[in-house]
Amino acid sequence: MKTRTVMQISQIGKFARFLEEHPGFSPELFGGNADVYGFRVGECVLSVDEMERLIDTPVDPQAVALLQTQSPAMSERRPS
């Protein structure tokens, strides 16, 4: 398990907004106090620090547009 860190008040609102917009992420809790030690997305668990860096990373609109475009169907692809 990664080192536990205390989340600051300013982080809680930022993380709550991110989790609301990205339901694939969920907090990983530890202990009777339900301390947050990371965030799970699929099989990956990100630490609080890693999540903060992810949230704070500027979004490139061109990259988002590319990710949202559908790739051609397998039958429509040309052989390489």
Phi and psi restraints in degrees (value plus and minus 20) as a CYANA .aco file:
   2 LYS   PHI     -96.1   -56.1
   2 LYS   PSI     143.1   183.1
   3 THR   PHI     -82.4   -42.4
   3 THR   PSI     116.2   156.2
   4 ARG   PHI     -96.6   -56.6
   4 ARG   PSI     119.5   159.5
   5 THR   PHI    -149.8  -109.8
   5 THR   PSI     133.6   173.6
   6 VAL   PHI    -109.6   -69.6
   6 VAL   PSI     108.0   148.0
   7 MET   PHI     -98.5   -58.5
   7 MET   PSI     119.5   159.5
   8 GLN   PHI    -106.7   -66.7
   8 GLN   PSI     137.1   177.1
   9 ILE   PHI     -74.6   -34.6
   9 ILE   PSI     -62.2   -22.2
  10 SER   PHI     -83.4   -43.4
  10 SER   PSI     -49.9    -9.9
  11 GLN   PHI     -93.5   -53.5
  11 GLN   PSI     -55.0   -15.0
  12 ILE   PHI     -80.0   -40.0
  12 ILE   PSI     -66.9   -26.9
  13 GLY   PHI     -83.3   -43.3
  13 GLY   PSI     -62.7   -22.7
  14 LYS   PHI     -82.7   -42.7
  14 LYS   PSI     -64.3   -24.3
  15 PHE   PHI     -87.3   -47.3
  15 PHE   PSI     -60.1   -20.1
  16 ALA   PHI     -82.0   -42.0
  16 ALA   PSI     -63.8   -23.8
  17 ARG   PHI     -82.4   -42.4
  17 ARG   PSI     -64.0   -24.0
  18 PHE   PHI     -82.0   -42.0
  18 PHE   PSI     -66.0   -26.0
  19 LEU   PHI     -85.6   -45.6
  19 LEU   PSI     -52.7   -12.7
  20 GLU   PHI     -87.3   -47.3
  20 GLU   PSI     -58.4   -18.4
  21 GLU   PHI    -100.7   -60.7
  21 GLU   PSI     -41.1    -1.1
  22 HIS   PHI    -149.2  -109.2
  22 HIS   PSI      60.2   100.2
  23 PRO   PHI     -86.6   -46.6
  23 PRO   PSI     -29.2    10.8
  24 GLY   PHI     -92.7   -52.7
  24 GLY   PSI     -35.2     4.8
  25 PHE   PHI    -115.3   -75.3
  25 PHE   PSI     119.6   159.6
  26 SER   PHI    -161.4  -121.4
  26 SER   PSI     125.5   165.5
  27 PRO   PHI     -90.3   -50.3
  27 PRO   PSI     124.0   164.0
  28 GLU   PHI    -121.2   -81.2
  28 GLU   PSI     103.6   143.6
  29 LEU   PHI    -128.4   -88.4
  29 LEU   PSI     134.7   174.7
  30 PHE   PHI    -159.5  -119.5
  30 PHE   PSI     117.1   157.1
  31 GLY   PHI      57.5    97.5
  31 GLY   PSI     155.1   195.1
  32 GLY   PHI     -85.4   -45.4
  32 GLY   PSI     -44.9    -4.9
  33 ASN   PHI    -108.1   -68.1
  33 ASN   PSI     -18.8    21.2
  34 ALA   PHI      34.7    74.7
  34 ALA   PSI      28.9    68.9
  35 ASP   PHI     -85.2   -45.2
  35 ASP   PSI     116.5   156.5
  36 VAL   PHI    -102.6   -62.6
  36 VAL   PSI     100.4   140.4
  37 TYR   PHI    -132.3   -92.3
  37 TYR   PSI     -24.8    15.2
  38 GLY   PHI     158.3   198.3
  38 GLY   PSI    -196.1  -156.1
  39 PHE   PHI    -154.8  -114.8
  39 PHE   PSI     111.7   151.7
  40 ARG   PHI    -118.1   -78.1
  40 ARG   PSI     116.8   156.8
  41 VAL   PHI    -158.6  -118.6
  41 VAL   PSI      92.2   132.2
  42 GLY   PHI      42.5    82.5
  42 GLY   PSI    -147.4  -107.4
  43 GLU   PHI    -111.8   -71.8
  43 GLU   PSI     -20.2    19.8
  44 CYS   PHI    -120.0   -80.0
  44 CYS   PSI     118.8   158.8
  45 VAL   PHI    -138.4   -98.4
  45 VAL   PSI     100.9   140.9
  46 LEU   PHI    -119.7   -79.7
  46 LEU   PSI     120.9   160.9
  47 SER   PHI     -90.9   -50.9
  47 SER   PSI     148.6   188.6
  48 VAL   PHI     -78.9   -38.9
  48 VAL   PSI     -63.3   -23.3
  49 ASP   PHI     -83.0   -43.0
  49 ASP   PSI     -62.8   -22.8
  50 GLU   PHI     -84.4   -44.4
  50 GLU   PSI     -59.7   -19.7
  51 MET   PHI     -84.4   -44.4
  51 MET   PSI     -60.8   -20.8
  52 GLU   PHI     -82.9   -42.9
  52 GLU   PSI     -61.2   -21.2
  53 ARG   PHI     -83.9   -43.9
  53 ARG   PSI     -60.8   -20.8
  54 LEU   PHI     -82.3   -42.3
  54 LEU   PSI     -66.5   -26.5
  55 ILE   PHI     -84.4   -44.4
  55 ILE   PSI     -58.1   -18.1
  56 ASP   PHI    -101.8   -61.8
  56 ASP   PSI     -28.3    11.7
  57 THR   PHI     -91.0   -51.0
  57 THR   PSI     107.1   147.1
  58 PRO   PHI     -82.1   -42.1
  58 PRO   PSI     123.5   163.5
  59 VAL   PHI    -110.3   -70.3
  59 VAL   PSI     112.1   152.1
  60 ASP   PHI    -113.1   -73.1
  60 ASP   PSI      91.1   131.1
  61 PRO   PHI     -78.2   -38.2
  61 PRO   PSI     -54.2   -14.2
  62 GLN   PHI     -86.4   -46.4
  62 GLN   PSI     -60.0   -20.0
  63 ALA   PHI     -85.1   -45.1
  63 ALA   PSI     -60.8   -20.8
  64 VAL   PHI     -81.5   -41.5
  64 VAL   PSI     -64.3   -24.3
  65 ALA   PHI     -81.5   -41.5
  65 ALA   PSI     -61.4   -21.4
  66 LEU   PHI     -84.9   -44.9
  66 LEU   PSI     -60.3   -20.3
  67 LEU   PHI     -88.2   -48.2
  67 LEU   PSI     -47.2    -7.2
  68 GLN   PHI    -107.3   -67.3
  68 GLN   PSI     -31.9     8.1
  69 THR   PHI     -97.0   -57.0
  69 THR   PSI     124.6   164.6
  70 GLN   PHI    -105.5   -65.5
  70 GLN   PSI     119.6   159.6
  71 SER   PHI     -98.7   -58.7
  71 SER   PSI     132.1   172.1
  72 PRO   PHI     -80.5   -40.5
  72 PRO   PSI     131.5   171.5
  73 ALA   PHI     -81.9   -41.9
  73 ALA   PSI     133.8   173.8
  74 MET   PHI     -75.6   -35.6
  74 MET   PSI     -57.3   -17.3
  75 SER   PHI     -91.5   -51.5
  75 SER   PSI     -42.6    -2.6
  76 GLU   PHI    -108.2   -68.2
  76 GLU   PSI     -30.3     9.7
  77 ARG   PHI     -95.1   -55.1
  77 ARG   PSI     123.1   163.1
  78 ARG   PHI    -106.2   -66.2
  78 ARG   PSI     123.6   163.6
  79 PRO   PHI     -84.5   -44.5
  79 PRO   PSI     125.7   165.7
